């Protein structure tokens, strides 16, 4: 729930940068690239990353066809929608790949996500690097924004003004942020400070003045859709909470919030308006340059945007010792393994306390192909001491998994697949999802058999070459 709003007698901020000429009624519809299926982005992100990991680097001439073909295995839709997933979502919105010298490569952002499976951290990076204007839109739109002198980091501004509201025990509405910030020309041009905007919001609120974004001749949804998606991006970053009316900071993301605020006064990094916007094929050049810049990851982002378990609204669905604050510094894989270890120990203990010592953690031992050994216990009363070998795969995300229409995807090492073959029906994969709605675990038994039955699909993506002199075409000695 949103915080209680202070009454109309709350004090205004002292604003040294106050601009008496600030006119929020001067509105400008500053659009963004709209994502496809934004409500399913938690489910789509791992799919995009695995496809890119599978095919990149790849010649630009082959990229679209192969990416789209692979995506059709996960998403059943028409060619246009599949293309939009590639161009609008994976490319322009998320900055997951870039093209250079005729080759499409994964960005640093994608490479990091493949290692840590921290989805909110990826969205924090997206929001941190986003600016207006940028190189993701058509050249005509870029020219118009430059001519209008738009110069703005929207997510930085929103976080800064929400921090001001938080410090003053005030909660702002979505309509207020939309009208006074994201659709206000003076704000978009960088002419006014967050303090000035906050004071004006409070002043108008106390005068019972209610404003909302409107476009003459258009439905309200048309006027507000791109703004609502920006709220969605901040929510996927785990930086805000929102209800139907209000929006406020997730104060448990203090380190990330402080990073945005510290960077607030720095100028935009990608100087779109310094290009010769009338140049031949300049739109393509800006797009390529922007993609390469946008997908980078700085040390600041790596250090500040890690998503701790404490910052998620897990609702404590498992016992508290698993979720103690000290877990915030543990690697993601270890967090998932700790949860599964505790669940297995509790399960076995409730069946027979003397057998709990048969549940053991092996995650630090390389080459086994599994993280935990447990026993069947209540799940096989005839043979309760039969071992089960458990591999844990974890991820952090905002929303719970919903794989009715979309598949999930994980990577197994060769050792893990060999262990799955060796232990067959005694081998289990525990897929752990840490979300703002609790912890969800999908348990997959005997993945090798399920692959044979086509209930899941295992695809080899690495090749080991073994050769002798017969395969060697040339030898060099330096």
C-alpha positions in Angstrom: 0.0 0.0 0.0 1.1 3.6 -0.7 2.1 5.8 2.2 -0.4 8.1 3.7 -0.3 11.5 2.0 0.5 14.5 4.3 -2.2 17.2 4.6 -2.2 20.4 2.6 -0.3 22.2 5.4 2.9 20.3 4.7 5.9 22.6 4.1 7.3 23.2 0.7 10.9 22.5 0.0 13.4 25.3 -0.2 14.6 25.3 -3.8 17.6 27.4 -4.7 17.0 26.4 -8.3 13.4 27.4 -8.4 12.3 28.7 -11.8 9.3 31.0 -11.7 8.8 30.5 -15.4 8.1 26.8 -15.0 4.8 26.0 -16.8 3.7 22.4 -16.4 0.8 23.1 -18.7 3.3 23.3 -21.6 2.9 19.6 -22.5 4.9 17.5 -25.0 4.3 13.8 -25.8 7.9 12.4 -25.5 7.5 8.8 -26.6 9.7 5.8 -26.1 10.1 2.5 -28.0 7.2 0.5 -26.7 8.0 -3.1 -25.6 6.1 -6.1 -26.9 4.3 -8.1 -24.2 5.8 -6.0 -21.3 3.7 -8.0 -18.8 5.5 -11.1 -19.8 9.0 -9.6 -19.8 10.1 -11.6 -16.9 9.4 -14.8 -18.9 10.8 -13.4 -22.2 14.1 -12.1 -21.0 15.8 -15.5 -20.4 14.6 -16.7 -23.8 16.2 -13.7 -25.6 19.4 -14.1 -23.7 19.7 -17.9 -24.4 19.0 -17.4 -28.1 21.7 -14.7 -28.3 24.1 -16.8 -26.4 23.5 -19.6 -28.8 24.0 -17.7 -32.1 26.3 -14.7 -31.4 28.6 -13.6 -32.8 26.8 -13.9 -36.1 26.9 -12.1 -39.5 24.3 -9.4 -39.6 22.9 -10.9 -42.8 22.0 -14.1 -41.0 21.0 -12.7 -37.6 17.3 -11.8 -38.1 16.4 -15.1 -39.8 18.1 -17.3 -37.3 17.0 -15.4 -34.2 13.3 -15.3 -35.4 13.4 -19.1 -36.3 14.7 -20.0 -32.8 12.2 -17.7 -31.1 9.2 -19.4 -32.9 10.1 -22.5 -30.8 9.1 -20.5 -27.7 6.5 -18.1 -28.9 3.7 -19.1 -31.3 2.8 -15.9 -33.2 2.9 -14.2 -36.5 6.1 -13.1 -38.3 5.5 -9.4 -37.5 5.2 -10.1 -33.7 8.2 -12.3 -33.7 10.2 -9.6 -35.5 9.1 -7.0 -33.0 10.3 -9.2 -30.1 13.8 -9.2 -31.8 13.9 -5.5 -32.8 11.8 -3.6 -30.2 12.3 -5.8 -27.1 15.7 -7.5 -27.3 17.3 -4.8 -29.4 15.9 -1.3 -28.7 14.3 -1.7 -25.2 16.7 -4.0 -23.5 19.9 -3.4 -25.4 20.9 -7.0 -25.5 22.8 -7.0 -28.8 24.6 -4.6 -31.1 25.9 -4.7 -34.7 29.4 -3.7 -35.7 31.4 -4.3 -38.8 28.8 -6.6 -40.2 28.6 -8.8 -37.1 25.9 -9.0 -34.4 27.3 -9.5 -30.9 25.9 -9.8 -27.4 26.2 -6.7 -25.3 27.9 -6.6 -21.9 24.5 -6.4 -20.3 23.4 -9.7 -21.8 26.7 -11.4 -20.9 26.3 -10.3 -17.3 22.7 -11.5 -17.2 23.7 -15.0 -18.5 26.1 -15.2 -15.6 24.0 -13.9 -12.7 20.3 -14.4 -13.8 19.5 -11.1 -12.0 16.6 -9.7 -14.0 16.0 -6.6 -11.9 19.7 -5.7 -12.2 19.4 -5.8 -16.0 16.4 -3.4 -15.9 18.3 -1.1 -13.5 21.0 -0.9 -16.1 18.4 -0.2 -18.9 16.9 2.6 -16.9 20.2 4.0 -15.8 21.5 4.4 -19.4 18.3 5.5 -21.0 17.9 9.1 -22.1 15.9 11.4 -24.2 16.7 11.8 -27.1 18.3 8.4 -27.9 19.2 6.3 -30.9 16.4 3.8 -30.7 13.8 5.7 -32.7 13.4 6.8 -36.3 15.6 9.7 -37.5 12.5 11.9 -37.9 11.6 11.5 -34.3 15.2 12.1 -33.2 15.4 15.3 -35.3 12.1 16.6 -33.7 13.4 16.0 -30.2 16.7 17.7 -30.9 14.8 20.7 -32.5 12.6 20.8 -29.4 15.7 20.8 -27.2 14.8 17.7 -25.3 17.6 16.8 -22.9 16.5 14.4 -20.2 17.2 11.3 -18.2 13.6 10.3 -17.3 14.3 7.5 -14.8 16.8 9.6 -12.9 14.3 12.4 -12.6 11.5 10.2 -11.5 13.6 8.5 -8.8 14.9 11.9 -7.6 11.4 13.4 -7.2 10.1 10.2 -5.6 13.0 10.4 -3.1 12.0 14.0 -2.3 8.4 12.9 -1.8 9.6 10.0 0.4 11.8 12.3 2.6 8.7 14.5 3.0 6.4 11.6 3.8 4.4 12.3 0.8 3.3 9.9 -2.0 2.9 11.1 -5.5 0.3 9.8 -8.0 1.0 8.3 -11.4 -0.9 11.2 -13.0 1.2 13.8 -11.2 4.5 12.2 -12.3 3.1 11.9 -15.8 1.8 15.5 -16.1 4.5 17.4 -14.3 7.5 15.3 -15.3 7.3 12.8 -18.2 5.0 14.9 -20.3 6.1 18.4 -19.3 8.2 20.2 -21.9 10.0 22.4 -19.4 11.1 19.3 -17.5 12.0 17.4 -20.6 14.2 20.3 -21.7 16.1 20.2 -18.3 14.9 23.7 -17.3 13.6 22.8 -13.9 14.8 20.9 -10.9 13.0 18.1 -9.1 12.5 20.4 -6.1 10.7 22.9 -8.3 8.4 20.3 -9.8 7.7 18.8 -6.4 6.7 22.2 -5.0 4.4 22.8 -7.9 2.7 19.4 -7.5 2.1 20.1 -3.8 0.9 23.6 -4.5 -1.6 22.5 -7.2 -2.7 19.6 -5.0 -3.5 22.0 -2.1 -5.4 24.2 -4.5 -7.5 21.2 -5.6 -6.1 21.5 -9.1 -6.1 18.1 -10.8 -4.2 17.7 -14.1 -3.7 14.7 -16.3 -2.1 14.0 -19.6 -4.4 14.4 -22.5 -4.0 14.5 -26.3 -6.8 16.3 -28.2 -8.8 13.9 -30.3 -7.1 10.8 -28.8 -8.2 8.3 -26.1 -6.6 8.6 -22.7 -4.8 5.3 -23.3 -3.0 6.7 -26.3 -1.8 9.7 -24.2 -0.5 7.7 -21.3 0.6 4.3 -22.7 4.3 5.2 -23.1 4.4 6.7 -19.6 2.8 3.6 -18.0 5.5 1.5 -19.7 8.2 3.7 -18.1 6.6 2.9 -14.7 6.7 -0.8 -15.7 10.4 -0.6 -16.4 11.0 0.9 -13.0 8.9 -1.8 -11.4 10.8 -4.5 -13.3 14.0 -2.9 -11.9 12.6 -3.4 -8.4 13.2 0.4 -7.8 9.5 1.3 -7.2 6.3 0.0 -5.9 2.9 1.1 -7.4 -0.8 0.6 -7.1 -3.6 1.7 -9.3 -3.1 5.4 -8.3 0.2 6.0 -6.6 3.9 5.3 -7.2 6.7 5.3 -4.5 10.3 4.1 -4.0 11.3 0.7 -2.9 13.6 1.9 -0.1 15.2 -1.5 0.2 17.0 -0.7 -3.0 18.9 2.1 -1.3 22.3 1.5 -3.0 20.8 1.6 -6.5 18.6 4.6 -5.7 21.6 6.5 -4.4 23.5 5.7 -7.6 20.8 7.2 -9.7 20.6 10.3 -7.5 24.4 10.7 -7.5 24.4 10.5 -11.3 21.4 12.9 -11.7 23.3 16.1 -12.4 25.7 14.5 -14.8 24.9 15.4 -18.5 23.5 12.8 -20.9 26.4 10.6 -22.2 25.2 9.9 -25.7 25.2 13.2 -27.7 22.6 12.4 -30.3 22.1 16.1 -31.3 25.7 16.5 -32.1 25.4 14.2 -35.1 24.8 15.7 -38.6 21.1 14.7 -38.5 20.7 15.6 -42.2 23.5 13.2 -43.3 23.0 10.3 -45.6 22.0 7.1 -43.8 22.7 8.9 -40.5 19.8 7.1 -38.8 21.4 3.7 -39.3 24.7 5.1 -37.9 23.0 6.6 -34.8 21.2 3.3 -34.2 24.4 1.2 -34.3 26.3 3.7 -32.1 23.5 3.8 -29.6 23.1 0.1 -29.4 26.8 -0.3 -28.7 26.7 2.4 -26.0 23.4 1.4 -24.5 24.3 -2.2 -23.8 27.5 -1.5 -21.9 27.9 -2.1 -18.2 30.0 0.1 -16.0 31.7 -1.0 -12.8 29.3 1.3 -11.0 26.3 -0.6 -12.4 27.9 -3.9 -11.5 28.6 -2.8 -7.9 25.3 -1.0 -7.3 22.6 -2.8 -9.1 22.9 -6.3 -7.6 19.5 -7.4 -6.3 19.5 -8.7 -2.8 16.8 -11.0 -1.4 16.0 -8.4 1.2 15.0 -6.0 -1.5 12.3 -8.4 -2.9 8.9 -8.8 -1.3 9.3 -12.5 -0.7 6.6 -12.6 2.0 8.8 -15.0 4.0 7.1 -18.1 2.6 10.0 -20.2 3.8 11.5 -20.2 7.3 13.2 -17.0 8.3 16.8 -18.3 8.8 16.9 -18.9 5.0 16.2 -15.3 4.3 18.3 -13.5 6.9 20.0 -10.3 5.9 23.4 -11.9 5.5 22.2 -13.7 2.4 22.3 -10.3 0.6 26.0 -10.7 0.0 25.9 -14.3 -1.1 26.0 -15.3 -4.8 22.6 -16.0 -6.4 23.3 -19.7 -6.9 24.1 -20.1 -3.2 20.9 -18.4 -2.2 18.9 -20.9 -4.2 20.9 -23.8 -2.9 20.4 -22.6 0.7 16.6 -22.5 0.1 16.4 -26.0 -1.4 18.8 -27.5 1.2 16.5 -26.1 4.0 13.3 -27.4 2.3 14.8 -30.9 1.8 16.0 -31.0 5.4 12.6 -30.0 6.7 10.9 -32.6 4.4 13.2 -35.4 5.4 13.1 -34.4 9.1 9.3 -34.5 9.2 9.4 -38.0 7.7 12.1 -39.4 10.0 14.4 -37.1 12.0 17.2 -39.7 12.1 17.6 -39.5 8.3 18.1 -35.7 8.1 21.9 -36.3 8.0 21.5 -37.8 4.6 20.7 -34.4 3.2 24.0 -32.8 2.2 25.3 -29.8 0.2 28.0 -30.4 -2.4 27.9 -27.1 -4.4 31.5 -26.3 -3.7 32.7 -29.6 -5.2 33.3 -29.1 -8.9 32.5 -31.8 -11.4 29.8 -33.7 -9.6 26.9 -32.5 -11.8 24.6 -31.8 -8.8 24.5 -29.5 -5.8 22.6 -31.4 -3.1 22.0 -35.0 -2.2 18.8 -35.9 -0.4 16.6 -39.0 -0.1 13.1 -39.9 -1.3 11.6 -40.1 2.2 7.9 -39.5 2.0 7.9 -39.4 -1.8 8.8 -43.1 -1.9 7.7 -44.8 1.3 8.8 -48.3 0.0 12.3 -47.1 -0.5 12.6 -43.9 1.6 16.4 -44.0 1.7 16.9 -44.0 -2.0 19.1 -41.0 -3.0 18.0 -38.1 -5.1 20.6 -35.9 -6.8 19.5 -32.3 -7.0 20.8 -29.6 -9.3 19.7 -26.0 -8.3 19.1 -23.3 -10.9 18.1 -19.9 -9.5 17.0 -16.5 -10.8 15.6 -13.2 -9.5 12.7 -11.5 -11.1 9.8 -9.3 -10.1 6.8 -11.4 -11.2 6.0 -15.1 -10.6 6.7 -17.5 -13.5 3.8 -18.3 -15.9 4.8 -20.7 -18.5 1.5 -21.6 -20.0 2.3 -19.7 -23.3 6.1 -19.2 -22.9 8.8 -21.7 -22.1 11.6 -21.2 -19.5 15.2 -22.0 -20.4 18.2 -23.0 -18.3 21.7 -24.2 -19.1 23.3 -27.4 -17.9 27.0 -28.1 -18.0 28.2 -31.3 -19.5 28.9 -32.8 -16.0 25.3 -32.0 -15.0 23.9 -33.7 -18.1 26.1 -36.7 -17.6 24.9 -36.9 -14.0 21.3 -36.7 -15.2 21.9 -39.6 -17.6 23.7 -41.6 -14.9 21.1 -41.1 -12.1 18.1 -41.0 -14.4 14.9 -41.1 -12.3 16.9 -40.1 -9.2 18.1 -36.9 -10.7 16.2 -33.6 -10.1 16.4 -30.0 -11.2 15.0 -27.5 -8.8 14.3 -24.2 -10.6 14.1 -21.5 -8.0 12.4 -18.1 -8.7 12.9 -15.3 -6.2 10.1 -12.8 -6.9 8.2 -10.0 -5.3 5.3 -12.4 -4.8 7.3 -15.1 -2.9 9.6 -17.9 -3.8 8.5 -20.4 -6.5 10.2 -23.7 -7.2 9.7 -25.9 -10.3 10.9 -29.5 -9.8 11.9 -31.5 -12.9 12.6 -35.2 -12.4 14.6 -37.2 -14.8 15.2 -34.5 -17.5 16.9 -37.1 -19.8 13.7 -39.2 -20.1 11.6 -36.1 -20.5 13.8 -35.0 -23.3 13.3 -38.4 -25.0 9.6 -38.0 -24.5 9.8 -34.4 -25.9 8.3 -33.0 -22.7 11.3 -30.7 -22.6 14.0 -30.0 -25.2 17.7 -30.3 -24.5 19.9 -28.7 -27.2 23.7 -29.1 -27.2 25.3 -25.7 -27.7 29.0 -26.5 -27.1 31.3 -28.7 -29.1 34.6 -30.3 -28.0 37.0 -31.2 -30.8 39.3 -34.1 -30.4 41.8 -34.5 -33.3 45.2 -35.9 -34.4 47.5 -35.1 -37.3 45.1 -36.3 -39.9 42.9 -33.3 -39.2 45.7 -30.8 -39.2 46.1 -28.7 -42.4 49.2 -26.7 -41.4 51.7 -26.5 -38.6 53.5 -23.4 -37.5 56.5 -23.2 -35.2 57.4 -19.8 -33.9 
